[in-house]
Amino acid sequence: MKSEVYSWRVPSDVKASLEREARRQKLSMSAVLAAAARDWLQKSAAADDPDEEQRRLHKSASKWIGTLESGKAQRSETTSNAVRDRLRRQHGR
């Protein structure tokens, strides 16, 4: 049972599209607006889901995983030594 009233302004073209869709689906404007609001809330809640965010980030980053290549198989193991050596040379220590 609907008990709350909410009023907002929309552009004329949006209002006309909503009314046209309500007539096409034989629904009240209230039902169309409630469905639109529920859909938006569900999408918004999905965006707030940390697991979903991690999946999205992983998908975005996955195209870059494994694409950097130095040709040195031991690079990740020797990086800290290389940085220390470089700092010693730069600072004379």
N, C-alpha and C positions, 0 to 999 in steps of 0.2 A: 504494500500500500504506500503510495507516495504521500509524503507529508511535508516536504520541504519545498520552498520556492527559491529559485535562483534566477537572477536576471542579468544579462550581459548584452553588450552591443557587438554586432558583427557587420561586416561590410555588406552592402546590398546584394552583391553577386553571391556571397556565401549563403545569405538568407534564402535567396531564390533557389540555389542548388539544394539546400536542405529541404525546402518545401517540395521541390520537384521529386526528390528521392523519397520523401515521406508519402507523397501521392502514389508514386510508382510501386512502392512496397506495401501500400495500403496500411500505413502506420500513422500514428499521431506524431506531431512534431515533438512532443514530450518523449515518446519512445525512441525516436531517431536521435535526439540529443542525449538521452540517457545511454544509448548504445555507444554513441561517439565518445562520451565521457568515460564509460567503462573501458572501451578499447584503449583510449589514451592512457588511463591509469594502469592498465595491465602492461602496456609497453614501457611506461615510466618505471614501474616496479621491476620489470626485467632488466632495465638499465641500471637499477640500483643493486642488483644481485651481484655480489663480489665474484662468485664463480663464473657468471656470465661475462663479467668484465674481463676476467683472466682468460677465458676462452677467446674473447674478441682480440685481446692484446696478443695472445699466442698466435692466433691465425694471422694477424697483421705482421708479426715479427718473423713468422716461420719462413717467409720467402727469403729472408736474409740469413737464416741459420746455415752455417756451413759454407758461406760464399766467400768469406775472407780467408785468404791463403797466403802465407808468407814464404812457403817453400822450405821452412825450417821445422822439422818434425818436433824438436824439443823446445820450441819457442815459449810455450806457456810455462815450462819448467825452469827456463833460464831467464825469464823476464826480470825477476827481482834482482838477480845478480847484475844484469845489464844496466838496470836503473841505478843501482848502487855505484857501479863503476863510472857511469856517466856523471853522477853527482860528485864523485871524488875528483874527477878530471876538471869539472867546472869550478869547484870550490877549493881545489888544491889541497885536499885532505888525503 
